[in-house]
């Protein structure tokens, strides 16, 4: 059993106690989804968020598979009102004609939702937090969980938290949901977190006004563009604002030679003519942010009396905008595990195993594409997409987030891997150079003085 920290002077003055069914750590999309779902099922839920809403956050592009979750939470119409309509994803081809291939979501194998939305995360996350409160969740901001109390069997039974004024809160709970995001509350404390051995990258990004948008129906699409050392995103938001960023390999970041984040970001964006043209005359309207060591996971997602959701378990490169969807999807399944385990403790292990298998399978499909996205072979396939055996539609389904339960999609994604291998043989010298480049980036390490992580 973990010892409870000794009381401080402020503890003796103000010390509150709460007894709840479920404690959720983290008030982002994963935490609020899990908390709302559990509160609707009759459980007493406490959600603790260490920061305050609204707040800036990256990850503004939702996927079509987000929409059923938003509908179940009762907030789809609010998202529709605040969001920018996104009909697909654009992938420019750097050829003589400046071709851009548009992967429209309505061409997915199961196009129930043929669209999605781009959202300002400050508004979106705050709306989900308010919705949790409206559904009976005791949701508190500026309260940080400091430690856990475990029983003799290692199950978390309590937590010690502290608010912004330093007042202590002692919580007793029956189940714990870790939705702490990249803080990885449990993963770090239980030493479960591990960096990806297949992918290393870092992101530098900001918001701009006056960036050129695509024409017509494609004006709200996300653009994903490659350059030699990584890739860019351009995500249209409201009020003529666009989220623009670059995800870079460690090798490239070592070239910054003391440049501040803003200068380095702008020089990076100017490397690619198609991006530079769209940025001509753009005005930055937010600080430049940087974050590194992007990809990781934990060796376990569940344990006795606890479950992880979203980035608390794993984070993968955001090239396909999967982060918010994976967080909310895993949170719904975490809620199922908690609900089922509290009603019938004998089912806990089976429920946890089923959740882990399902979510790991989906992450593998996303990760396989992500790890190869900048390779010569994938560039060749995306430059001339074909729908033989409905493979292009399967890729669109993957881009829409349909990677978990659709057998038709999963079969074709496995076939796509075979097509990838055949193309790798066809351009073997270039494919080998790409493979060696990937291995070199994986071995590279970020340093704080290289990345200038945070704000300028």
N, C-alpha and C positions, 0 to 999 in steps of 0.2 A: 504494500500500500504506500502510495506517495505521501510524504508528510505535507501537511498544510503549512504554508509560509507563516512565520511568526507575525503577530499583529504589529502594525505601525501605530504612530500616534493618531493618525486620521482614522484608523480602524476602530479605535475605542470610542471616537466621537460619533462616527456614522458607519454603521455596519448593517446592511440589509441582508435578508435571507429569502430565497425563493425555492419552492418545491414544484418542479414541472415534470411533464412526461418526456419532453424532448428539448434538448438544447441544440440550437443551430449556431455555429460560429461562421460569421460572414454574411453581409447583407447585399451581395451582388445578385445577378440573375439566378445563379444556382441556389444560393441560400434562401432567397425569397420564394423561389419555386417550391423547394422542399418544404419550407415552413408553411406556406399557404396550403399546399396539398394536404399536409398532416393536420393542420387546424381544421380544415373542412371535414376531415374524417373523425373529428371529435376529440383530438388530443390537445393537451395544454402545452403550447409551444412558446419557448423563449428564443428570440433571435437577437444576437449581440453583434454589432458592427463597430469596429474600432474607429472608423472615419465618419464623415458626415456626407449626406446627400443634399443637393446635387454636387457631383465632382467630375472632373475630366477623367475619361477613360478611353483607351483605345478599343477597337473591336466594334466598329459601328455598323457592320454589314451582316444582316440576318440572312438565313436560308429559308427556302420554302417549307422545310420540315419544322421550322420554328412555329409556323402559324397554327397547326393543331394544338400545340402546347399553349400558345397565347390564348387560343379560343377556350381551352379548358380552364385557364386561369381567369377568364372573363375580361381580358384586357385587349382583345384583338382590335376592337373598334378604336380604342385609345391609341394604339400603335399605328393604325391606319391614318388617324388624324395627324399624328406628329411626324410620321415617317415620309421618306421619299420613295416612290414606287421603283422597284428594281425588278426588271423583267428577265435579266440574265447577267452573264459575265462576259466581258470583252477581253480577248487575248490578241494583241497586235502581233503581226508578223513583219519582221524587218526585211521586207523585200522591196523591189523597185517600185511597186505600186502602192506601198504603204497599206497593205491589206490588214484588216482587223476581222478576226473570226469572232462571231457572237454566238455564244451557247445559250439559247433561250430555254428557260425552265419549262415552258409549255411543251417542249419536245422530249421531256423525260419519259421513261417507260411507264411511270404511273403519275401523270401530271395532275393530281388532285388539286394541288396549289401550284399554278404556273407562274408564280411571282413571289417576291419577298419585299422587304423594306430595308432602307438605310436609315439609321436612327442616330441621334446624338445620345451617346451613352449617359451623359449627365441627366438628361430628361427621362430616358428609358429606365435606367436603374432606379431613379427616384420614384417613378410611377409604380414599378414593381414593389418597392418598399412600402409605399402608401397602400397598395392593394393588399399586401400581407397584413397590415394593420387592420384594414377594413374587413378582413376575413377572420379576425379574432386572434392574430398573432401578437404577442407582447414583443414588439420590435423596438429595439433601443439603439441609438447611435452614440458614438464616442464612448463606448464601453469596450474595453479590451480584456479578453480572457488571458490570464497570466499562467495558470497552472490547472492541472486536473487532480482529482482524488480518485483512487482506484480501490476496489475491494480486493479480498485475498485471492480471487481468481483472475485479477487483472482487468476486470470490467470497469470502465469509467462510471463513477456514481456521483461525482460532484465536480464543481469547477470554482475557481476563485477568479473573479474579474474586478476591474477597477475602472471607474469613470474618469472623465477629464478633470474633475475636481480632486481626484485622488481617493474618493470614497470607495470602500470595498463592498463587493456583492458576492455572497456565498450562494451557490446554486447547487441544488440536489436534483438529479435527473435520472431517468430510466434508460435513456438512449442519447447518443451524441451523433450529430451530423456535422462533419468538417467540410464547410464550404468556404474556407478561408482564402481561396484563390492561390496566387503565387507565394503567399506567406507559408503555405503548406504546413499548417499548425501541427497536425499529427505526423505527417511525413518527416518533418525535421526532428521532432521530439523522439519519435520511435526509430529514427535512422533508417527510414524506408525509401527516402528520395534518392534518385540516381539520374545523372545527366545522360542524355541520349548519346549512344555510341555511334550513331549513324548520321547525326545532323547537328551542326553548330551554326548559329547565326545571331545577329543582333539587329534591332530595329531603331531607326531614327525618324521622327515624324512630327507633323504639326497640322494646323488648320490654316487654310488660305481662302481668301475671297477673290473672285475674278478669274478662276481657272476655267479654261475652255471646256465645255461639256460636249458630249456626243449629241448628234442631231436626232430630232423626232422622239420616237418611243424609246430609244436607247439612252436618252439623256440621264436617266437615273441608274444606269448599269455601273457596276464596279469594273474598273479597268485593272488588269493584272499584266504588267509589262516586264520583260526580262532585261537585264544588262549583264555584262561579263562577270560581275562579282555578286550577283543576287537578283533581286526583283523589286519592282515598285507596286504600290497600290494607289489608286485614285478613287475615292468614295464620295459621290455627290451627297451633300446634306442640304437642309433648307437654308433660306436666306443667302443664296449664292455662295455658300461656304462648301469647301471640299477638304476632306481629310486626305492628306498626301504623305506618303512615307516610303522608305526604302528599307528592305531587309537585306543585310549585307553579310558576307563571309568574313571571318576573322582576318584573312589575308589582306582584304581590302581596307579594313579599319586601321591596319597598321600603317597605311599610307597617309593618314590625316595630318601627321607632322605638326601637332599642336594647334590645329585649327579649332575654333569654337564650334559648337554643335550647329548653329544656324549656317555658318559659312560652309561647313562640311556637307550639310544636307543639300544646300542649293547647288554646290559643285557636283554632287552626286546626281541630282535630278537633271542637270545640264548635260550629262554624259550621253543621254539618249535623245536624238532629235525629236522623236514623236512625243516624248514627255516635255522636252524643253519648249516646243511650240505651244503646248497647252498651258504651260506655266508663264508664258510671256505676259507681262503686265499684272501678274498675280500679287496680292498683298497678304503677308502673313498676319493672322489675327489671333494667334495663340502662341504660347511658348513652344519652343522646340524641346521635345522629350526624347530620351534615349533609354533603351533597356537591352540587356544582353543575356547570354546563356539561355536562349529561348526554349529549347526542347528538353523535357524531363518527364519521368513518370515515377511512380512508387512501386515497390515490389509487391505491395498488397493494397487493395482497395477497401477491405473490410476487416473486421475483427470482432471479438466478443463485445457487444454493446456499442459498436461504432461503425460508421460508414463514411466514406469520402464521396464528394461530388464535385464535378467540374475541375478547375485548375488545381484544386487541392490534391487531386490524384495525378493529373497529367496535363502537360501543355505541349502542343505541337505547333510547328510553324504555321502562321495564320494565312498562308497563301490562298487557301480555299474558303476563308471566312467561317471556319467551322467552330470557333471557340464558344460563342454564346449558345449555339445550338447544342454542342456537346455538353456544356454545363447544365443547361435546362433539361436536356434529355436524361442525363445521368441523375439529376436531382429528382425527377419524377420516379425513376427506378429506385433511388435511395429511399424515397418516401414509401414506396411499396415494401421494401425490405423492413423498414422501421415499423410500419403499420402491422405487417404480418408477424414480425418477431414479437411485438408487444402483445398481440392477441394470442399467439401460440408460440411460446419460446422454443419449443421443440423443432420448429420449422426454420429457425434462424440460419443455421449453417447452409441448408439447401437453398434458401432465398439468396443468401450472400454469394454462393457459388454461381448460381444462375446469372446474377447481375454481373459479376466479374467476367464470366465467359462472354456474355453478350457485348459488353462495352469494350473489352479488349479486342474482339473481332472487328467492331466498327473502327476503332482506332488504328488497327493494322491496315485496313483498306485506305483510310486517309493517308497514313504515314507512308505507305508504299509509293503513292503518287508524289507526295511532298518531297521525299528523299531523292526523287528522280526528276523533279520538275525542271531544273535548269540544265539537264543533261542534253547532249546533242540528239539522242534518240527521242526523247520526249518532245524536244523542239520540232523535230521532223514530223512526229505524229500530230502535234497540235497545229502545225503549219498547213497540213493538208488533211483535215479530218474526214474520215469516211464512215459510213454507217453500215458497212458489211456486218452481218450477224447482229445488227442493232448495237454495235459497240459504241458508236458516238452517243446514242441515247443512254447507254449505260453510264458513260462518263458524265453526261449531263445529270443523270440521277445521282451520281456521286457528288457532283457540285451542288445539288439541291439538298444533300444530307441524307439521302436514302441508302444507307450502308449497313443497316442492321438486320432487317427482317424480310426483305424482298428477295426471294430465291432467284427470280429472273434477273435482277440486277447483280446479285452476287455471282451467279454463273458467268455472266458476261464480263464482269470485272476480272475473274480468273482467266477467261479467254483473252482478255486484253493483255494480260501479262505475257501470254505466249506470243501475241503479235509484237509486243515490245521486244522480246528476245529475238524474234526473227529479224526485226529491223536493226537490232544491235549487231547481228551477224552481217547484215547487208552493209553497214557502215562501220565495220570493226575498228579501223584505226581511230576514227573520231570517238567511237564509243569507249575505247580503252583510255583515250586521253581524258574523257569525261569522268570515267571511273577513278582514275588516279587523282584527278582534281578533287573529287568528292572525298577521297581518303585523306588527302592533304588538309582539307578544311576541317575534317573531323578531328585530326590530331592537333590542329591549331588551338591556342588558348586565348581567351580575352583577358585583358588587363584593365584595371580601373582607369589608368592614365590614357589608355587607348580609346576607351568607350566614352568617357565623361558621362557616366550613367546618371539619369535624372534630368533636371532642367539646367539650362545654361547659367 
